[in-house]
Amino acid sequence: ILESFPSAVIHEGVAEGKALIDLCRDAEVICCFIYSRFTADVIASLPKLKLLCTRSVGFNHIDVDACRTQGIEVCNVPDYGSHVIAEHVFALLLTALRHISEADRKVEKGNFDYHGLRGMALKGKTIGIIGTGKIGMNTAKIAHGFDMRILAVDKCRVLELEKLYDVHYVDLATALRESDILSLHVPALKETIHMINDRSIGLMKKGVIIVNTARGDLIDSTALLHGLQSGKVARALLDVLENEKDFALNKELIEHPRVIVTPHIAFYADDSMHRMYLDSFASIHQFLHGE
């Protein structure tokens, strides 16, 4: 691919606003990621741009309407790592529920006392999976392997999940009321922003565990903190945060003893990264050949 662009620029890191424009002003093809926002103003300042290829499933960092007006093709990677994100859900759950981090710190200090480290089994627990797209489907398959009761919420039922993995589709209120664990797998849309709020937390079981590997904006951070402080929420296991880069704003939540936060790495594994780049390069190759 790079041989087709003798003046290709490879930039590691995040560029925004004027810096992004300066970096890409003469580009005909841009391959980006979710952290650089291509607003209407940025796009209008890139007159040579013909293809904008994002190495992500989501594309809400791109003003697609502005691209359409300017005749710019936009492509994404529909699925590069749904299985690894689902695996991360259970990595978070097992780390928290079996006290892996605390146990490791104890042993590092020469303390082999097991008191205070009693874990919680996943078998027989009810998991509510909100959204059964590719990631939610993989989460359900893993949950079935742990012999969990699986509730699912989605506008469209996936018959394979019902038949093979004993998934029961219910409405959101039922999932909130009956789930021991809630795992979020929906995009950030107008109707899903802050779907976890004071009201929805009020419907949940006391001691619920909330896992979010989707988008930070799905959870009202203030409401989640209140839920943790009241004991309604036993644990929050988060790979994404509202206002993700603002540590000061999220400090109280991040440092809460019953919260685990990872820095948006659920997607970041060997085979998923390999596929991400292969699919992006394939899209660029197809575009260059008029396909």
TORKOL-4160 file (C-alpha; in steps of 0.2 Angstrom, whole numbers, padded with zeros to 4 digits, m for minus):
291
<pt num="1" X="0000" Y="0000" Z="0000"/>
<pt num="2" X="0013" Y="0012" Z="0005"/>
<pt num="3" X="0023" Y="0010" Z="m0012"/>
<pt num="4" X="0007" Y="0018" Z="m0020"/>
<pt num="5" X="0010" Y="0034" Z="m0009"/>
<pt num="6" X="0029" Y="0039" Z="m0010"/>
<pt num="7" X="0025" Y="0054" Z="0001"/>
<pt num="8" X="0015" Y="0044" Z="0014"/>
<pt num="9" X="0016" Y="0050" Z="0032"/>
<pt num="10" X="0015" Y="0038" Z="0046"/>
<pt num="11" X="0009" Y="0047" Z="0062"/>
<pt num="12" X="0008" Y="0039" Z="0079"/>
<pt num="13" X="m0003" Y="0047" Z="0092"/>
<pt num="14" X="m0018" Y="0058" Z="0092"/>
<pt num="15" X="m0020" Y="0074" Z="0081"/>
<pt num="16" X="m0035" Y="0086" Z="0083"/>
<pt num="17" X="m0041" Y="0101" Z="0075"/>
<pt num="18" X="m0028" Y="0112" Z="0066"/>
<pt num="19" X="m0014" Y="0099" Z="0070"/>
<pt num="20" X="m0025" Y="0086" Z="0061"/>
<pt num="21" X="m0027" Y="0097" Z="0046"/>
<pt num="22" X="m0009" Y="0102" Z="0045"/>
<pt num="23" X="m0004" Y="0084" Z="0046"/>
<pt num="24" X="m0017" Y="0078" Z="0032"/>
<pt num="25" X="m0019" Y="0094" Z="0021"/>
<pt num="26" X="m0012" Y="0085" Z="0005"/>
<pt num="27" X="m0018" Y="0068" Z="0009"/>
<pt num="28" X="m0029" Y="0059" Z="m0004"/>
<pt num="29" X="m0031" Y="0044" Z="0008"/>
<pt num="30" X="m0031" Y="0044" Z="0027"/>
<pt num="31" X="m0031" Y="0029" Z="0038"/>
<pt num="32" X="m0036" Y="0034" Z="0055"/>
<pt num="33" X="m0042" Y="0028" Z="0072"/>
<pt num="34" X="m0056" Y="0033" Z="0084"/>
<pt num="35" X="m0046" Y="0046" Z="0093"/>
<pt num="36" X="m0044" Y="0059" Z="0079"/>
<pt num="37" X="m0061" Y="0068" Z="0075"/>
<pt num="38" X="m0065" Y="0072" Z="0057"/>
<pt num="39" X="m0078" Y="0086" Z="0060"/>
<pt num="40" X="m0086" Y="0095" Z="0045"/>
<pt num="41" X="m0073" Y="0109" Z="0048"/>
<pt num="42" X="m0058" Y="0097" Z="0047"/>
<pt num="43" X="m0065" Y="0088" Z="0032"/>
<pt num="44" X="m0068" Y="0105" Z="0023"/>
<pt num="45" X="m0050" Y="0109" Z="0025"/>
<pt num="46" X="m0044" Y="0093" Z="0016"/>
<pt num="47" X="m0048" Y="0097" Z="m0002"/>
<pt num="48" X="m0038" Y="0082" Z="m0009"/>
<pt num="49" X="m0046" Y="0069" Z="0002"/>
<pt num="50" X="m0054" Y="0055" Z="m0008"/>
<pt num="51" X="m0054" Y="0040" Z="0005"/>
<pt num="52" X="m0056" Y="0040" Z="0024"/>
<pt num="53" X="m0053" Y="0023" Z="0031"/>
<pt num="54" X="m0055" Y="0021" Z="0050"/>
<pt num="55" X="m0047" Y="0006" Z="0058"/>
<pt num="56" X="m0062" Y="0003" Z="0069"/>
<pt num="57" X="m0080" Y="m0003" Z="0069"/>
<pt num="58" X="m0087" Y="0013" Z="0075"/>
<pt num="59" X="m0087" Y="0029" Z="0065"/>
<pt num="60" X="m0095" Y="0042" Z="0076"/>
<pt num="61" X="m0078" Y="0052" Z="0076"/>
<pt num="62" X="m0082" Y="0055" Z="0057"/>
<pt num="63" X="m0095" Y="0067" Z="0050"/>
<pt num="64" X="m0101" Y="0055" Z="0037"/>
<pt num="65" X="m0113" Y="0068" Z="0030"/>
<pt num="66" X="m0099" Y="0080" Z="0027"/>
<pt num="67" X="m0089" Y="0067" Z="0018"/>
<pt num="68" X="m0104" Y="0062" Z="0007"/>
<pt num="69" X="m0106" Y="0081" Z="0002"/>
<pt num="70" X="m0087" Y="0082" Z="m0002"/>
<pt num="71" X="m0087" Y="0066" Z="m0012"/>
<pt num="72" X="m0076" Y="0057" Z="0000"/>
<pt num="73" X="m0078" Y="0038" Z="0003"/>
<pt num="74" X="m0078" Y="0032" Z="0021"/>
<pt num="75" X="m0075" Y="0014" Z="0026"/>
<pt num="76" X="m0073" Y="0005" Z="0043"/>
<pt num="77" X="m0068" Y="m0013" Z="0049"/>
<pt num="78" X="m0085" Y="m0021" Z="0053"/>
<pt num="79" X="m0077" Y="m0035" Z="0064"/>
<pt num="80" X="m0059" Y="m0036" Z="0069"/>
<pt num="81" X="m0060" Y="m0042" Z="0087"/>
<pt num="82" X="m0078" Y="m0046" Z="0093"/>
<pt num="83" X="m0071" Y="m0061" Z="0102"/>
<pt num="84" X="m0057" Y="m0053" Z="0111"/>
<pt num="85" X="m0068" Y="m0039" Z="0118"/>
<pt num="86" X="m0080" Y="m0053" Z="0124"/>
<pt num="87" X="m0065" Y="m0062" Z="0132"/>
<pt num="88" X="m0060" Y="m0045" Z="0140"/>
<pt num="89" X="m0077" Y="m0045" Z="0149"/>
<pt num="90" X="m0073" Y="m0061" Z="0157"/>
<pt num="91" X="m0055" Y="m0056" Z="0161"/>
<pt num="92" X="m0062" Y="m0041" Z="0171"/>
<pt num="93" X="m0076" Y="m0052" Z="0179"/>
<pt num="94" X="m0064" Y="m0066" Z="0184"/>
<pt num="95" X="m0050" Y="m0053" Z="0190"/>
<pt num="96" X="m0063" Y="m0045" Z="0201"/>
<pt num="97" X="m0074" Y="m0059" Z="0207"/>
<pt num="98" X="m0059" Y="m0070" Z="0212"/>
<pt num="99" X="m0049" Y="m0056" Z="0219"/>
<pt num="100" X="m0034" Y="m0059" Z="0208"/>
<pt num="101" X="m0026" Y="m0042" Z="0210"/>
<pt num="102" X="m0028" Y="m0043" Z="0229"/>
<pt num="103" X="m0021" Y="m0060" Z="0230"/>
<pt num="104" X="m0006" Y="m0056" Z="0219"/>
<pt num="105" X="m0002" Y="m0041" Z="0230"/>
<pt num="106" X="m0003" Y="m0052" Z="0246"/>
<pt num="107" X="0008" Y="m0066" Z="0239"/>
<pt num="108" X="0021" Y="m0053" Z="0233"/>
<pt num="109" X="0022" Y="m0047" Z="0252"/>
<pt num="110" X="0025" Y="m0066" Z="0257"/>
<pt num="111" X="0007" Y="m0067" Z="0264"/>
<pt num="112" X="m0002" Y="m0083" Z="0259"/>
<pt num="113" X="m0017" Y="m0081" Z="0270"/>
<pt num="114" X="m0033" Y="m0084" Z="0260"/>
<pt num="115" X="m0044" Y="m0075" Z="0272"/>
<pt num="116" X="m0053" Y="m0060" Z="0264"/>
<pt num="117" X="m0051" Y="m0068" Z="0247"/>
<pt num="118" X="m0067" Y="m0078" Z="0245"/>
<pt num="119" X="m0073" Y="m0077" Z="0227"/>
<pt num="120" X="m0090" Y="m0078" Z="0218"/>
<pt num="121" X="m0094" Y="m0091" Z="0206"/>
<pt num="122" X="m0101" Y="m0087" Z="0189"/>
<pt num="123" X="m0110" Y="m0104" Z="0187"/>
<pt num="124" X="m0129" Y="m0101" Z="0190"/>
<pt num="125" X="m0128" Y="m0082" Z="0190"/>
<pt num="126" X="m0139" Y="m0072" Z="0179"/>
<pt num="127" X="m0130" Y="m0061" Z="0166"/>
<pt num="128" X="m0139" Y="m0048" Z="0156"/>
<pt num="129" X="m0132" Y="m0044" Z="0139"/>
<pt num="130" X="m0137" Y="m0027" Z="0133"/>
<pt num="131" X="m0135" Y="m0028" Z="0114"/>
<pt num="132" X="m0132" Y="m0045" Z="0104"/>
<pt num="133" X="m0122" Y="m0039" Z="0090"/>
<pt num="134" X="m0106" Y="m0048" Z="0086"/>
<pt num="135" X="m0098" Y="m0044" Z="0103"/>
<pt num="136" X="m0114" Y="m0048" Z="0113"/>
<pt num="137" X="m0116" Y="m0064" Z="0104"/>
<pt num="138" X="m0098" Y="m0069" Z="0108"/>
<pt num="139" X="m0101" Y="m0064" Z="0126"/>
<pt num="140" X="m0116" Y="m0075" Z="0127"/>
<pt num="141" X="m0107" Y="m0090" Z="0120"/>
<pt num="142" X="m0093" Y="m0088" Z="0134"/>
<pt num="143" X="m0107" Y="m0086" Z="0147"/>
<pt num="144" X="m0115" Y="m0102" Z="0141"/>
<pt num="145" X="m0098" Y="m0111" Z="0144"/>
<pt num="146" X="m0099" Y="m0104" Z="0162"/>
<pt num="147" X="m0116" Y="m0112" Z="0164"/>
<pt num="148" X="m0124" Y="m0095" Z="0167"/>
<pt num="149" X="m0142" Y="m0090" Z="0165"/>
<pt num="150" X="m0142" Y="m0078" Z="0150"/>
<pt num="151" X="m0154" Y="m0064" Z="0147"/>
<pt num="152" X="m0152" Y="m0053" Z="0132"/>
<pt num="153" X="m0159" Y="m0036" Z="0126"/>
<pt num="154" X="m0160" Y="m0031" Z="0108"/>
<pt num="155" X="m0172" Y="m0025" Z="0095"/>
<pt num="156" X="m0168" Y="m0040" Z="0085"/>
<pt num="157" X="m0167" Y="m0058" Z="0092"/>
<pt num="158" X="m0153" Y="m0069" Z="0086"/>
<pt num="159" X="m0161" Y="m0087" Z="0084"/>
<pt num="160" X="m0144" Y="m0095" Z="0085"/>
<pt num="161" X="m0141" Y="m0089" Z="0103"/>
<pt num="162" X="m0158" Y="m0095" Z="0108"/>
<pt num="163" X="m0156" Y="m0112" Z="0101"/>
<pt num="164" X="m0138" Y="m0116" Z="0105"/>
<pt num="165" X="m0134" Y="m0106" Z="0120"/>
<pt num="166" X="m0151" Y="m0105" Z="0129"/>
<pt num="167" X="m0152" Y="m0086" Z="0128"/>
<pt num="168" X="m0168" Y="m0078" Z="0134"/>
<pt num="169" X="m0173" Y="m0062" Z="0126"/>
<pt num="170" X="m0182" Y="m0050" Z="0138"/>
<pt num="171" X="m0186" Y="m0031" Z="0139"/>
<pt num="172" X="m0173" Y="m0019" Z="0147"/>
<pt num="173" X="m0183" Y="m0017" Z="0163"/>
<pt num="174" X="m0183" Y="m0036" Z="0166"/>
<pt num="175" X="m0164" Y="m0038" Z="0162"/>
<pt num="176" X="m0161" Y="m0024" Z="0174"/>
<pt num="177" X="m0171" Y="m0032" Z="0188"/>
<pt num="178" X="m0165" Y="m0050" Z="0186"/>
<pt num="179" X="m0147" Y="m0049" Z="0182"/>
<pt num="180" X="m0133" Y="m0052" Z="0194"/>
<pt num="181" X="m0121" Y="m0045" Z="0181"/>
<pt num="182" X="m0125" Y="m0033" Z="0167"/>
<pt num="183" X="m0113" Y="m0032" Z="0152"/>
<pt num="184" X="m0116" Y="m0017" Z="0139"/>
<pt num="185" X="m0113" Y="m0020" Z="0121"/>
<pt num="186" X="m0123" Y="m0006" Z="0112"/>
<pt num="187" X="m0116" Y="0009" Z="0102"/>
<pt num="188" X="m0117" Y="0026" Z="0108"/>
<pt num="189" X="m0133" Y="0033" Z="0100"/>
<pt num="190" X="m0145" Y="0047" Z="0106"/>
<pt num="191" X="m0156" Y="0033" Z="0113"/>
<pt num="192" X="m0142" Y="0024" Z="0122"/>
<pt num="193" X="m0132" Y="0039" Z="0130"/>
<pt num="194" X="m0134" Y="0037" Z="0149"/>
<pt num="195" X="m0145" Y="0022" Z="0148"/>
<pt num="196" X="m0137" Y="0017" Z="0165"/>
<pt num="197" X="m0143" Y="0032" Z="0176"/>
<pt num="198" X="m0151" Y="0034" Z="0193"/>
<pt num="199" X="m0167" Y="0027" Z="0187"/>
<pt num="200" X="m0160" Y="0012" Z="0179"/>
<pt num="201" X="m0149" Y="0008" Z="0193"/>
<pt num="202" X="m0164" Y="0010" Z="0204"/>
<pt num="203" X="m0172" Y="m0005" Z="0195"/>
<pt num="204" X="m0157" Y="m0016" Z="0198"/>
<pt num="205" X="m0153" Y="m0030" Z="0211"/>
<pt num="206" X="m0144" Y="m0024" Z="0226"/>
<pt num="207" X="m0126" Y="m0030" Z="0223"/>
<pt num="208" X="m0127" Y="m0029" Z="0204"/>
<pt num="209" X="m0110" Y="m0030" Z="0194"/>
<pt num="210" X="m0109" Y="m0018" Z="0179"/>
<pt num="211" X="m0097" Y="m0022" Z="0165"/>
<pt num="212" X="m0094" Y="m0009" Z="0151"/>
<pt num="213" X="m0083" Y="m0013" Z="0136"/>
<pt num="214" X="m0093" Y="m0003" Z="0124"/>
<pt num="215" X="m0094" Y="0016" Z="0125"/>
<pt num="216" X="m0091" Y="0027" Z="0141"/>
<pt num="217" X="m0106" Y="0038" Z="0137"/>
<pt num="218" X="m0118" Y="0023" Z="0140"/>
<pt num="219" X="m0116" Y="0026" Z="0159"/>
<pt num="220" X="m0119" Y="0042" Z="0169"/>
<pt num="221" X="m0103" Y="0042" Z="0179"/>
<pt num="222" X="m0111" Y="0052" Z="0193"/>
<pt num="223" X="m0126" Y="0040" Z="0194"/>
<pt num="224" X="m0114" Y="0025" Z="0194"/>
<pt num="225" X="m0103" Y="0033" Z="0208"/>
<pt num="226" X="m0119" Y="0035" Z="0219"/>
<pt num="227" X="m0124" Y="0017" Z="0215"/>
<pt num="228" X="m0107" Y="0011" Z="0222"/>
<pt num="229" X="m0108" Y="0022" Z="0237"/>
<pt num="230" X="m0125" Y="0016" Z="0242"/>
<pt num="231" X="m0120" Y="m0002" Z="0239"/>
<pt num="232" X="m0133" Y="m0005" Z="0226"/>
<pt num="233" X="m0119" Y="m0008" Z="0213"/>
<pt num="234" X="m0106" Y="m0020" Z="0220"/>
<pt num="235" X="m0093" Y="m0018" Z="0207"/>
<pt num="236" X="m0090" Y="m0008" Z="0191"/>
<pt num="237" X="m0078" Y="m0016" Z="0178"/>
<pt num="238" X="m0075" Y="m0003" Z="0165"/>
<pt num="239" X="m0064" Y="m0003" Z="0149"/>
<pt num="240" X="m0072" Y="0014" Z="0144"/>
<pt num="241" X="m0076" Y="0030" Z="0153"/>
<pt num="242" X="m0087" Y="0045" Z="0150"/>
<pt num="243" X="m0075" Y="0059" Z="0146"/>
<pt num="244" X="m0061" Y="0046" Z="0144"/>
<pt num="245" X="m0046" Y="0056" Z="0144"/>
<pt num="246" X="m0050" Y="0067" Z="0159"/>
<pt num="247" X="m0042" Y="0059" Z="0174"/>
<pt num="248" X="m0047" Y="0073" Z="0186"/>
<pt num="249" X="m0065" Y="0071" Z="0181"/>
<pt num="250" X="m0065" Y="0052" Z="0183"/>
<pt num="251" X="m0053" Y="0052" Z="0198"/>
<pt num="252" X="m0066" Y="0047" Z="0211"/>
<pt num="253" X="m0073" Y="0033" Z="0201"/>
<pt num="254" X="m0056" Y="0026" Z="0195"/>
<pt num="255" X="m0050" Y="0026" Z="0213"/>
<pt num="256" X="m0065" Y="0018" Z="0220"/>
<pt num="257" X="m0060" Y="0001" Z="0229"/>
<pt num="258" X="m0074" Y="m0008" Z="0220"/>
<pt num="259" X="m0070" Y="m0002" Z="0203"/>
<pt num="260" X="m0058" Y="m0009" Z="0190"/>
<pt num="261" X="m0054" Y="0002" Z="0175"/>
<pt num="262" X="m0043" Y="m0003" Z="0160"/>
<pt num="263" X="m0038" Y="0010" Z="0147"/>
<pt num="264" X="m0049" Y="0005" Z="0133"/>
<pt num="265" X="m0039" Y="m0011" Z="0128"/>
<pt num="266" X="m0053" Y="m0024" Z="0126"/>
<pt num="267" X="m0050" Y="m0023" Z="0107"/>
<pt num="268" X="m0031" Y="m0023" Z="0109"/>
<pt num="269" X="m0025" Y="m0041" Z="0106"/>
<pt num="270" X="m0013" Y="m0050" Z="0094"/>
<pt num="271" X="m0025" Y="m0057" Z="0081"/>
<pt num="272" X="m0038" Y="m0042" Z="0082"/>
<pt num="273" X="m0024" Y="m0029" Z="0078"/>
<pt num="274" X="m0018" Y="m0040" Z="0064"/>
<pt num="275" X="m0035" Y="m0041" Z="0056"/>
<pt num="276" X="m0038" Y="m0023" Z="0059"/>
<pt num="277" X="m0024" Y="m0018" Z="0048"/>
<pt num="278" X="m0026" Y="m0031" Z="0035"/>
<pt num="279" X="m0044" Y="m0026" Z="0033"/>
<pt num="280" X="m0040" Y="m0008" Z="0032"/>
<pt num="281" X="m0026" Y="m0011" Z="0019"/>
<pt num="282" X="m0038" Y="m0022" Z="0009"/>
<pt num="283" X="m0051" Y="m0007" Z="0009"/>
<pt num="284" X="m0037" Y="0005" Z="0003"/>
<pt num="285" X="m0031" Y="m0008" Z="m0010"/>
<pt num="286" X="m0049" Y="m0010" Z="m0017"/>
<pt num="287" X="m0052" Y="0009" Z="m0018"/>
<pt num="288" X="m0036" Y="0011" Z="m0028"/>
<pt num="289" X="m0042" Y="m0002" Z="m0040"/>
<pt num="290" X="m0059" Y="0005" Z="m0042"/>
<pt num="291" X="m0067" Y="m0009" Z="m0033"/>
